[in-house]
Amino acid sequence: MVAPAQRQRRLPSGDTERAAALVHALAHGAVDLALAGHLTPDMGRADPAGLVEDLLTCLRAVA
């Protein structure tokens, strides 16, 4: 997912594996927090998918 997005300039260029690890770490951490009850509409005002989308939006802004 990251490599094609970098080639299309939808994500910043750079170390593809590191960028993929960043997305994976955020997704994994967000899901873990949600499953533990620490990430709900009331706590953190976010859900895992929304946080991943926020990260991708930030990365696209610098691409």
PQR file of N, CA, C, O and H, with PARSE charges and radii, in Angstrom:
ATOM      1  N   MET A   1       0.817  -1.184   0.000 -0.4000 1.5000
ATOM      2  CA  MET A   1       0.000   0.000   0.000 -0.0000 2.0000
ATOM      3  C   MET A   1       0.866   1.255   0.000  0.5500 1.7000
ATOM      4  O   MET A   1       0.557   2.216  -0.704 -0.5500 1.4000
ATOM      5  N   VAL A   2       1.930   1.259   0.768 -0.4000 1.5000
ATOM      6  CA  VAL A   2       2.758   2.456   0.900 -0.0000 2.0000
ATOM      7  C   VAL A   2       3.579   2.709  -0.359  0.5500 1.7000
ATOM      8  O   VAL A   2       3.639   3.844  -0.834 -0.5500 1.4000
ATOM      9  H   VAL A   2       2.181   0.478   1.340  0.4000 1.0000
ATOM     10  N   ALA A   3       4.208   1.683  -0.905 -0.4000 1.5000
ATOM     11  CA  ALA A   3       5.071   1.874  -2.079 -0.0000 2.0000
ATOM     12  C   ALA A   3       4.309   2.472  -3.267  0.5500 1.7000
ATOM     13  O   ALA A   3       4.786   3.443  -3.855 -0.5500 1.4000
ATOM     14  H   ALA A   3       4.160   0.762  -0.519  0.4000 1.0000
ATOM     15  N   PRO A   4       3.146   1.930  -3.643 -0.5600 1.5000
ATOM     16  CA  PRO A   4       2.418   2.547  -4.747  0.2800 2.0000
ATOM     17  C   PRO A   4       2.004   3.989  -4.440  0.5500 1.7000
ATOM     18  O   PRO A   4       2.039   4.850  -5.318 -0.5500 1.4000
ATOM     19  N   ALA A   5       1.614   4.243  -3.195 -0.4000 1.5000
ATOM     20  CA  ALA A   5       1.226   5.610  -2.825 -0.0000 2.0000
ATOM     21  C   ALA A   5       2.415   6.557  -2.904  0.5500 1.7000
ATOM     22  O   ALA A   5       2.259   7.718  -3.281 -0.5500 1.4000
ATOM     23  H   ALA A   5       1.585   3.543  -2.482  0.4000 1.0000
ATOM     24  N   GLN A   6       3.598   6.073  -2.552 -0.4000 1.5000
ATOM     25  CA  GLN A   6       4.800   6.908  -2.695 -0.0000 2.0000
ATOM     26  C   GLN A   6       5.101   7.175  -4.164  0.5500 1.7000
ATOM     27  O   GLN A   6       5.431   8.302  -4.534 -0.5500 1.4000
ATOM     28  H   GLN A   6       3.725   5.130  -2.245  0.4000 1.0000
ATOM     29  N   ARG A   7       4.990   6.154  -5.001 -0.4000 1.5000
ATOM     30  CA  ARG A   7       5.252   6.340  -6.432 -0.0000 2.0000
ATOM     31  C   ARG A   7       4.277   7.339  -7.052  0.5500 1.7000
ATOM     32  O   ARG A   7       4.648   8.108  -7.939 -0.5500 1.4000
ATOM     33  H   ARG A   7       4.722   5.238  -4.700  0.4000 1.0000
ATOM     34  N   GLN A   8       3.038   7.323  -6.585 -0.4000 1.5000
ATOM     35  CA  GLN A   8       2.022   8.240  -7.104 -0.0000 2.0000
ATOM     36  C   GLN A   8       2.067   9.604  -6.407  0.5500 1.7000
ATOM     37  O   GLN A   8       1.236  10.475  -6.665 -0.5500 1.4000
ATOM     38  H   GLN A   8       2.737   6.698  -5.865  0.4000 1.0000
ATOM     39  N   ARG A   9       3.047   9.769  -5.528 -0.4000 1.5000
ATOM     40  CA  ARG A   9       3.229  11.008  -4.754 -0.0000 2.0000
ATOM     41  C   ARG A   9       2.027  11.330  -3.878  0.5500 1.7000
ATOM     42  O   ARG A   9       1.730  12.496  -3.617 -0.5500 1.4000
ATOM     43  H   ARG A   9       3.722   9.062  -5.319  0.4000 1.0000
ATOM     44  N   ARG A  10       1.337  10.278  -3.425 -0.4000 1.5000
ATOM     45  CA  ARG A  10       0.229  10.450  -2.485 -0.0000 2.0000
ATOM     46  C   ARG A  10       0.716  10.344  -1.052  0.5500 1.7000
ATOM     47  O   ARG A  10       0.022  10.757  -0.123 -0.5500 1.4000
ATOM     48  H   ARG A  10       1.579   9.331  -3.638  0.4000 1.0000
ATOM     49  N   LEU A  11       1.916   9.788  -0.870 -0.4000 1.5000
ATOM     50  CA  LEU A  11       2.602   9.756   0.418 -0.0000 2.0000
ATOM     51  C   LEU A  11       4.027  10.236   0.197  0.5500 1.7000
ATOM     52  O   LEU A  11       4.545  10.139  -0.916 -0.5500 1.4000
ATOM     53  H   LEU A  11       2.480   9.453  -1.625  0.4000 1.0000
ATOM     54  N   PRO A  12       4.669  10.752   1.239 -0.5600 1.5000
ATOM     55  CA  PRO A  12       6.047  11.245   1.069  0.2800 2.0000
ATOM     56  C   PRO A  12       6.998  10.131   0.630  0.5500 1.7000
ATOM     57  O   PRO A  12       6.830   8.969   0.999 -0.5500 1.4000
ATOM     58  N   SER A  13       7.987  10.507  -0.155 -0.4000 1.5000
ATOM     59  CA  SER A  13       9.006   9.538  -0.535 -0.0000 2.0000
ATOM     60  C   SER A  13       9.875   9.252   0.686  0.5500 1.7000
ATOM     61  O   SER A  13       9.795   9.946   1.700 -0.5500 1.4000
ATOM     62  H   SER A  13       8.123  11.451  -0.454  0.4000 1.0000
ATOM     63  N   GLY A  14      10.681   8.248   0.574 -0.4000 1.5000
ATOM     64  CA  GLY A  14      11.562   7.885   1.685 -0.0000 2.0000
ATOM     65  C   GLY A  14      11.572   6.383   1.856  0.5500 1.7000
ATOM     66  O   GLY A  14      11.222   5.635   0.942 -0.5500 1.4000
ATOM     67  H   GLY A  14      10.746   7.684  -0.249  0.4000 1.0000
ATOM     68  N   ASP A  15      11.972   5.955   3.022 -0.4000 1.5000
ATOM     69  CA  ASP A  15      12.087   4.536   3.342 -0.0000 2.0000
ATOM     70  C   ASP A  15      10.686   3.923   3.412  0.5500 1.7000
ATOM     71  O   ASP A  15       9.940   4.174   4.359 -0.5500 1.4000
ATOM     72  H   ASP A  15      12.256   6.562   3.764  0.4000 1.0000
ATOM     73  N   THR A  16      10.340   3.129   2.417 -0.4000 1.5000
ATOM     74  CA  THR A  16       9.005   2.544   2.309 -0.0000 2.0000
ATOM     75  C   THR A  16       8.705   1.621   3.484  0.5500 1.7000
ATOM     76  O   THR A  16       7.605   1.662   4.036 -0.5500 1.4000
ATOM     77  H   THR A  16      10.946   2.925   1.648  0.4000 1.0000
ATOM     78  N   GLU A  17       9.658   0.798   3.868 -0.4000 1.5000
ATOM     79  CA  GLU A  17       9.422  -0.134   4.977 -0.0000 2.0000
ATOM     80  C   GLU A  17       9.193   0.618   6.278  0.5500 1.7000
ATOM     81  O   GLU A  17       8.360   0.216   7.090 -0.5500 1.4000
ATOM     82  H   GLU A  17      10.552   0.765   3.420  0.4000 1.0000
ATOM     83  N   ARG A  18       9.922   1.703   6.482 -0.4000 1.5000
ATOM     84  CA  ARG A  18       9.747   2.496   7.707 -0.0000 2.0000
ATOM     85  C   ARG A  18       8.370   3.166   7.706  0.5500 1.7000
ATOM     86  O   ARG A  18       7.702   3.196   8.739 -0.5500 1.4000
ATOM     87  H   ARG A  18      10.598   2.031   5.822  0.4000 1.0000
ATOM     88  N   ALA A  19       7.945   3.696   6.576 -0.4000 1.5000
ATOM     89  CA  ALA A  19       6.627   4.327   6.491 -0.0000 2.0000
ATOM     90  C   ALA A  19       5.523   3.293   6.723  0.5500 1.7000
ATOM     91  O   ALA A  19       4.538   3.573   7.406 -0.5500 1.4000
ATOM     92  H   ALA A  19       8.488   3.672   5.736  0.4000 1.0000
ATOM     93  N   ALA A  20       5.690   2.106   6.157 -0.4000 1.5000
ATOM     94  CA  ALA A  20       4.707   1.044   6.364 -0.0000 2.0000
ATOM     95  C   ALA A  20       4.672   0.632   7.833  0.5500 1.7000
ATOM     96  O   ALA A  20       3.603   0.359   8.378 -0.5500 1.4000
ATOM     97  H   ALA A  20       6.490   1.878   5.602  0.4000 1.0000
ATOM     98  N   ALA A  21       5.825   0.588   8.466 -0.4000 1.5000
ATOM     99  CA  ALA A  21       5.883   0.249   9.893 -0.0000 2.0000
ATOM    100  C   ALA A  21       5.171   1.305  10.736  0.5500 1.7000
ATOM    101  O   ALA A  21       4.520   0.976  11.727 -0.5500 1.4000
ATOM    102  H   ALA A  21       6.694   0.811   8.023  0.4000 1.0000
ATOM    103  N   LEU A  22       5.293   2.560  10.346 -0.4000 1.5000
ATOM    104  CA  LEU A  22       4.604   3.638  11.054 -0.0000 2.0000
ATOM    105  C   LEU A  22       3.088   3.456  10.979  0.5500 1.7000
ATOM    106  O   LEU A  22       2.398   3.549  11.994 -0.5500 1.4000
ATOM    107  H   LEU A  22       5.822   2.827   9.540  0.4000 1.0000
ATOM    108  N   VAL A  23       2.577   3.199   9.783 -0.4000 1.5000
ATOM    109  CA  VAL A  23       1.133   2.990   9.606 -0.0000 2.0000
ATOM    110  C   VAL A  23       0.692   1.748  10.387  0.5500 1.7000
ATOM    111  O   VAL A  23      -0.343   1.768  11.054 -0.5500 1.4000
ATOM    112  H   VAL A  23       3.137   3.123   8.959  0.4000 1.0000
ATOM    113  N   HIS A  24       1.465   0.688  10.307 -0.4000 1.5000
ATOM    114  CA  HIS A  24       1.127  -0.549  11.006 -0.0000 2.0000
ATOM    115  C   HIS A  24       1.126  -0.344  12.517  0.5500 1.7000
ATOM    116  O   HIS A  24       0.227  -0.819  13.210 -0.5500 1.4000
ATOM    117  H   HIS A  24       2.305   0.672   9.766  0.4000 1.0000
ATOM    118  N   ALA A  25       2.130   0.362  13.028 -0.4000 1.5000
ATOM    119  CA  ALA A  25       2.222   0.598  14.469 -0.0000 2.0000
ATOM    120  C   ALA A  25       1.036   1.421  14.972  0.5500 1.7000
ATOM    121  O   ALA A  25       0.477   1.132  16.030 -0.5500 1.4000
ATOM    122  H   ALA A  25       2.860   0.749  12.465  0.4000 1.0000
ATOM    123  N   LEU A  26       0.660   2.440  14.213 -0.4000 1.5000
ATOM    124  CA  LEU A  26      -0.480   3.252  14.632 -0.0000 2.0000
ATOM    125  C   LEU A  26      -1.755   2.417  14.607  0.5500 1.7000
ATOM    126  O   LEU A  26      -2.548   2.466  15.547 -0.5500 1.4000
ATOM    127  H   LEU A  26       1.114   2.675  13.354  0.4000 1.0000
ATOM    128  N   ALA A  27      -1.958   1.652  13.540 -0.4000 1.5000
ATOM    129  CA  ALA A  27      -3.167   0.836  13.442 -0.0000 2.0000
ATOM    130  C   ALA A  27      -3.219  -0.184  14.579  0.5500 1.7000
ATOM    131  O   ALA A  27      -4.256  -0.344  15.223 -0.5500 1.4000
ATOM    132  H   ALA A  27      -1.314   1.612  12.776  0.4000 1.0000
ATOM    133  N   HIS A  28      -2.115  -0.868  14.823 -0.4000 1.5000
ATOM    134  CA  HIS A  28      -2.064  -1.884  15.869 -0.0000 2.0000
ATOM    135  C   HIS A  28      -2.300  -1.250  17.239  0.5500 1.7000
ATOM    136  O   HIS A  28      -3.077  -1.766  18.042 -0.5500 1.4000
ATOM    137  H   HIS A  28      -1.273  -0.738  14.299  0.4000 1.0000
ATOM    138  N   GLY A  29      -1.638  -0.145  17.498 -0.4000 1.5000
ATOM    139  CA  GLY A  29      -1.805   0.525  18.783 -0.0000 2.0000
ATOM    140  C   GLY A  29      -3.211   1.039  18.992  0.5500 1.7000
ATOM    141  O   GLY A  29      -3.751   0.937  20.093 -0.5500 1.4000
ATOM    142  H   GLY A  29      -1.007   0.275  16.845  0.4000 1.0000
ATOM    143  N   ALA A  30      -3.810   1.588  17.954 -0.4000 1.5000
ATOM    144  CA  ALA A  30      -5.166   2.110  18.059 -0.0000 2.0000
ATOM    145  C   ALA A  30      -6.165   0.981  18.319  0.5500 1.7000
ATOM    146  O   ALA A  30      -7.082   1.135  19.127 -0.5500 1.4000
ATOM    147  H   ALA A  30      -3.371   1.671  17.060  0.4000 1.0000
ATOM    148  N   VAL A  31      -5.990  -0.147  17.639 -0.4000 1.5000
ATOM    149  CA  VAL A  31      -6.881  -1.287  17.870 -0.0000 2.0000
ATOM    150  C   VAL A  31      -6.701  -1.814  19.292  0.5500 1.7000
ATOM    151  O   VAL A  31      -7.682  -2.126  19.968 -0.5500 1.4000
ATOM    152  H   VAL A  31      -5.245  -0.272  16.983  0.4000 1.0000
ATOM    153  N   ASP A  32      -5.460  -1.913  19.745 -0.4000 1.5000
ATOM    154  CA  ASP A  32      -5.188  -2.377  21.104 -0.0000 2.0000
ATOM    155  C   ASP A  32      -5.852  -1.458  22.130  0.5500 1.7000
ATOM    156  O   ASP A  32      -6.463  -1.936  23.087 -0.5500 1.4000
ATOM    157  H   ASP A  32      -4.663  -1.659  19.197  0.4000 1.0000
ATOM    158  N   LEU A  33      -5.736  -0.157  21.938 -0.4000 1.5000
ATOM    159  CA  LEU A  33      -6.378   0.792  22.850 -0.0000 2.0000
ATOM    160  C   LEU A  33      -7.897   0.649  22.826  0.5500 1.7000
ATOM    161  O   LEU A  33      -8.545   0.692  23.872 -0.5500 1.4000
ATOM    162  H   LEU A  33      -5.240   0.231  21.161  0.4000 1.0000
ATOM    163  N   ALA A  34      -8.463   0.480  21.633 -0.4000 1.5000
ATOM    164  CA  ALA A  34      -9.910   0.331  21.518 -0.0000 2.0000
ATOM    165  C   ALA A  34     -10.379  -0.947  22.220  0.5500 1.7000
ATOM    166  O   ALA A  34     -11.380  -0.930  22.936 -0.5500 1.4000
ATOM    167  H   ALA A  34      -7.936   0.446  20.784  0.4000 1.0000
ATOM    168  N   LEU A  35      -9.664  -2.046  22.016 -0.4000 1.5000
ATOM    169  CA  LEU A  35     -10.048  -3.311  22.653 -0.0000 2.0000
ATOM    170  C   LEU A  35      -9.945  -3.233  24.172  0.5500 1.7000
ATOM    171  O   LEU A  35     -10.706  -3.892  24.881 -0.5500 1.4000
ATOM    172  H   LEU A  35      -8.851  -2.060  21.434  0.4000 1.0000
ATOM    173  N   ALA A  36      -9.011  -2.434  24.672 -0.4000 1.5000
ATOM    174  CA  ALA A  36      -8.841  -2.274  26.121 -0.0000 2.0000
ATOM    175  C   ALA A  36      -9.817  -1.251  26.698  0.5500 1.7000
ATOM    176  O   ALA A  36      -9.853  -1.042  27.911 -0.5500 1.4000
ATOM    177  H   ALA A  36      -8.393  -1.898  24.096  0.4000 1.0000
ATOM    178  N   GLY A  37     -10.606  -0.615  25.836 -0.4000 1.5000
ATOM    179  CA  GLY A  37     -11.574   0.364  26.304 -0.0000 2.0000
ATOM    180  C   GLY A  37     -11.026   1.754  26.522  0.5500 1.7000
ATOM    181  O   GLY A  37     -11.695   2.604  27.110 -0.5500 1.4000
ATOM    182  H   GLY A  37     -10.577  -0.785  24.851  0.4000 1.0000
ATOM    183  N   HIS A  38      -9.807   1.996  26.051 -0.4000 1.5000
ATOM    184  CA  HIS A  38      -9.171   3.303  26.242 -0.0000 2.0000
ATOM    185  C   HIS A  38      -9.347   4.237  25.055  0.5500 1.7000
ATOM    186  O   HIS A  38      -8.857   5.366  25.072 -0.5500 1.4000
ATOM    187  H   HIS A  38      -9.263   1.306  25.573  0.4000 1.0000
ATOM    188  N   LEU A  39     -10.030   3.781  24.046 -0.4000 1.5000
ATOM    189  CA  LEU A  39     -10.251   4.599  22.855 -0.0000 2.0000
ATOM    190  C   LEU A  39     -11.705   4.407  22.435  0.5500 1.7000
ATOM    191  O   LEU A  39     -12.054   3.436  21.764 -0.5500 1.4000
ATOM    192  H   LEU A  39     -10.429   2.863  24.032  0.4000 1.0000
ATOM    193  N   THR A  40     -12.522   5.334  22.836 -0.4000 1.5000
ATOM    194  CA  THR A  40     -13.955   5.288  22.544 -0.0000 2.0000
ATOM    195  C   THR A  40     -14.381   6.677  22.087  0.5500 1.7000
ATOM    196  O   THR A  40     -13.591   7.618  22.161 -0.5500 1.4000
ATOM    197  H   THR A  40     -12.239   6.123  23.381  0.4000 1.0000
ATOM    198  N   PRO A  41     -15.600   6.818  21.623 -0.5600 1.5000
ATOM    199  CA  PRO A  41     -16.055   8.163  21.247  0.2800 2.0000
ATOM    200  C   PRO A  41     -15.929   9.166  22.397  0.5500 1.7000
ATOM    201  O   PRO A  41     -15.745  10.360  22.164 -0.5500 1.4000
ATOM    202  N   ASP A  42     -16.030   8.675  23.641 -0.4000 1.5000
ATOM    203  CA  ASP A  42     -15.896   9.562  24.793 -0.0000 2.0000
ATOM    204  C   ASP A  42     -14.454   9.694  25.274  0.5500 1.7000
ATOM    205  O   ASP A  42     -14.070  10.737  25.803 -0.5500 1.4000
ATOM    206  H   ASP A  42     -16.181   7.704  23.830  0.4000 1.0000
ATOM    207  N   MET A  43     -13.659   8.650  25.096 -0.4000 1.5000
ATOM    208  CA  MET A  43     -12.258   8.660  25.546 -0.0000 2.0000
ATOM    209  C   MET A  43     -11.357   8.677  24.325  0.5500 1.7000
ATOM    210  O   MET A  43     -11.226   7.665  23.636 -0.5500 1.4000
ATOM    211  H   MET A  43     -13.971   7.803  24.667  0.4000 1.0000
ATOM    212  N   GLY A  44     -10.753   9.784  24.058 -0.4000 1.5000
ATOM    213  CA  GLY A  44      -9.873   9.907  22.906 -0.0000 2.0000
ATOM    214  C   GLY A  44     -10.580  10.455  21.688  0.5500 1.7000
ATOM    215  O   GLY A  44      -9.938  10.839  20.710 -0.5500 1.4000
ATOM    216  H   GLY A  44     -10.860  10.606  24.618  0.4000 1.0000
ATOM    217  N   ARG A  45     -11.895  10.494  21.741 -0.4000 1.5000
ATOM    218  CA  ARG A  45     -12.728  11.020  20.648 -0.0000 2.0000
ATOM    219  C   ARG A  45     -12.299  10.491  19.283  0.5500 1.7000
ATOM    220  O   ARG A  45     -12.265  11.241  18.308 -0.5500 1.4000
ATOM    221  H   ARG A  45     -12.416  10.182  22.535  0.4000 1.0000
ATOM    222  N   ALA A  46     -11.973   9.210  19.214 -0.4000 1.5000
ATOM    223  CA  ALA A  46     -11.508   8.649  17.945 -0.0000 2.0000
ATOM    224  C   ALA A  46     -11.751   7.152  17.927  0.5500 1.7000
ATOM    225  O   ALA A  46     -12.046   6.540  18.953 -0.5500 1.4000
ATOM    226  H   ALA A  46     -12.000   8.601  20.007  0.4000 1.0000
ATOM    227  N   ASP A  47     -11.623   6.583  16.759 -0.4000 1.5000
ATOM    228  CA  ASP A  47     -11.649   5.141  16.595 -0.0000 2.0000
ATOM    229  C   ASP A  47     -10.409   4.765  15.786  0.5500 1.7000
ATOM    230  O   ASP A  47      -9.797   5.633  15.163 -0.5500 1.4000
ATOM    231  H   ASP A  47     -11.384   7.080  15.925  0.4000 1.0000
ATOM    232  N   PRO A  48     -10.030   3.484  15.786 -0.5600 1.5000
ATOM    233  CA  PRO A  48      -8.806   3.086  15.071  0.2800 2.0000
ATOM    234  C   PRO A  48      -8.775   3.524  13.613  0.5500 1.7000
ATOM    235  O   PRO A  48      -7.766   4.058  13.154 -0.5500 1.4000
ATOM    236  N   ALA A  49      -9.855   3.311  12.884 -0.4000 1.5000
ATOM    237  CA  ALA A  49      -9.867   3.676  11.461 -0.0000 2.0000
ATOM    238  C   ALA A  49      -9.697   5.182  11.291  0.5500 1.7000
ATOM    239  O   ALA A  49      -8.989   5.631  10.389 -0.5500 1.4000
ATOM    240  H   ALA A  49     -10.676   2.878  13.257  0.4000 1.0000
ATOM    241  N   GLY A  50     -10.336   5.953  12.144 -0.4000 1.5000
ATOM    242  CA  GLY A  50     -10.213   7.401  12.065 -0.0000 2.0000
ATOM    243  C   GLY A  50      -8.799   7.874  12.327  0.5500 1.7000
ATOM    244  O   GLY A  50      -8.320   8.797  11.669 -0.5500 1.4000
ATOM    245  H   GLY A  50     -10.911   5.589  12.876  0.4000 1.0000
ATOM    246  N   LEU A  51      -8.121   7.247  13.288 -0.4000 1.5000
ATOM    247  CA  LEU A  51      -6.742   7.636  13.580 -0.0000 2.0000
ATOM    248  C   LEU A  51      -5.801   7.297  12.432  0.5500 1.7000
ATOM    249  O   LEU A  51      -4.916   8.084  12.098 -0.5500 1.4000
ATOM    250  H   LEU A  51      -8.510   6.497  13.822  0.4000 1.0000
ATOM    251  N   VAL A  52      -5.990   6.129  11.829 -0.4000 1.5000
ATOM    252  CA  VAL A  52      -5.162   5.772  10.670 -0.0000 2.0000
ATOM    253  C   VAL A  52      -5.405   6.765   9.541  0.5500 1.7000
ATOM    254  O   VAL A  52      -4.459   7.208   8.890 -0.5500 1.4000
ATOM    255  H   VAL A  52      -6.709   5.489  12.100  0.4000 1.0000
ATOM    256  N   GLU A  53      -6.655   7.115   9.308 -0.4000 1.5000
ATOM    257  CA  GLU A  53      -6.961   8.094   8.263 -0.0000 2.0000
ATOM    258  C   GLU A  53      -6.339   9.450   8.585  0.5500 1.7000
ATOM    259  O   GLU A  53      -5.850  10.135   7.687 -0.5500 1.4000
ATOM    260  H   GLU A  53      -7.424   6.756   9.837  0.4000 1.0000
ATOM    261  N   ASP A  54      -6.354   9.843   9.862 -0.4000 1.5000
ATOM    262  CA  ASP A  54      -5.702  11.094  10.263 -0.0000 2.0000
ATOM    263  C   ASP A  54      -4.209  11.058   9.945  0.5500 1.7000
ATOM    264  O   ASP A  54      -3.657  12.030   9.430 -0.5500 1.4000
ATOM    265  H   ASP A  54      -6.751   9.286  10.592  0.4000 1.0000
ATOM    266  N   LEU A  55      -3.557   9.938  10.252 -0.4000 1.5000
ATOM    267  CA  LEU A  55      -2.133   9.810   9.962 -0.0000 2.0000
ATOM    268  C   LEU A  55      -1.891   9.908   8.458  0.5500 1.7000
ATOM    269  O   LEU A  55      -1.001  10.638   8.021 -0.5500 1.4000
ATOM    270  H   LEU A  55      -4.006   9.148  10.671  0.4000 1.0000
ATOM    271  N   LEU A  56      -2.674   9.180   7.665 -0.4000 1.5000
ATOM    272  CA  LEU A  56      -2.496   9.241   6.215 -0.0000 2.0000
ATOM    273  C   LEU A  56      -2.752  10.636   5.671  0.5500 1.7000
ATOM    274  O   LEU A  56      -2.073  11.066   4.738 -0.5500 1.4000
ATOM    275  H   LEU A  56      -3.397   8.587   8.021  0.4000 1.0000
ATOM    276  N   THR A  57      -3.710  11.345   6.230 -0.4000 1.5000
ATOM    277  CA  THR A  57      -3.977  12.723   5.816 -0.0000 2.0000
ATOM    278  C   THR A  57      -2.769  13.602   6.107  0.5500 1.7000
ATOM    279  O   THR A  57      -2.380  14.422   5.275 -0.5500 1.4000
ATOM    280  H   THR A  57      -4.262  10.995   6.988  0.4000 1.0000
ATOM    281  N   CYS A  58      -2.179  13.437   7.275 -0.4000 1.5000
ATOM    282  CA  CYS A  58      -0.983  14.216   7.619 -0.0000 2.0000
ATOM    283  C   CYS A  58       0.178  13.889   6.675  0.5500 1.7000
ATOM    284  O   CYS A  58       0.892  14.784   6.222 -0.5500 1.4000
ATOM    285  H   CYS A  58      -2.495  12.771   7.951  0.4000 1.0000
ATOM    286  N   LEU A  59       0.357  12.612   6.388 -0.4000 1.5000
ATOM    287  CA  LEU A  59       1.439  12.224   5.471 -0.0000 2.0000
ATOM    288  C   LEU A  59       1.192  12.769   4.074  0.5500 1.7000
ATOM    289  O   LEU A  59       2.126  13.211   3.406 -0.5500 1.4000
ATOM    290  H   LEU A  59      -0.223  11.884   6.755  0.4000 1.0000
ATOM    291  N   ARG A  60      -0.058  12.742   3.628 -0.4000 1.5000
ATOM    292  CA  ARG A  60      -0.367  13.275   2.289 -0.0000 2.0000
ATOM    293  C   ARG A  60      -0.080  14.766   2.227  0.5500 1.7000
ATOM    294  O   ARG A  60       0.335  15.277   1.186 -0.5500 1.4000
ATOM    295  H   ARG A  60      -0.817  12.383   4.172  0.4000 1.0000
ATOM    296  N   ALA A  61      -0.297  15.462   3.326 -0.4000 1.5000
ATOM    297  CA  ALA A  61      -0.090  16.910   3.341 -0.0000 2.0000
ATOM    298  C   ALA A  61       1.369  17.285   3.106  0.5500 1.7000
ATOM    299  O   ALA A  61       1.659  18.366   2.594 -0.5500 1.4000
ATOM    300  H   ALA A  61      -0.634  15.047   4.171  0.4000 1.0000
ATOM    301  N   VAL A  62       2.292  16.392   3.478 -0.4000 1.5000
ATOM    302  CA  VAL A  62       3.705  16.682   3.275 -0.0000 2.0000
ATOM    303  C   VAL A  62       4.256  16.045   2.009  0.5500 1.7000
ATOM    304  O   VAL A  62       5.419  16.247   1.659 -0.5500 1.4000
ATOM    305  H   VAL A  62       2.057  15.513   3.893  0.4000 1.0000
ATOM    306  N   ALA A  63       3.411  15.268   1.319 -0.4000 1.5000
ATOM    307  CA  ALA A  63       3.877  14.599   0.090 -0.0000 2.0000
ATOM    308  C   ALA A  63       4.051  15.596  -1.041  0.5500 1.7000
ATOM    309  O   ALA A  63       4.435  15.214  -2.146 -0.5500 1.4000
ATOM    310  H   ALA A  63       2.466  15.103   1.603  0.4000 1.0000
TER
END
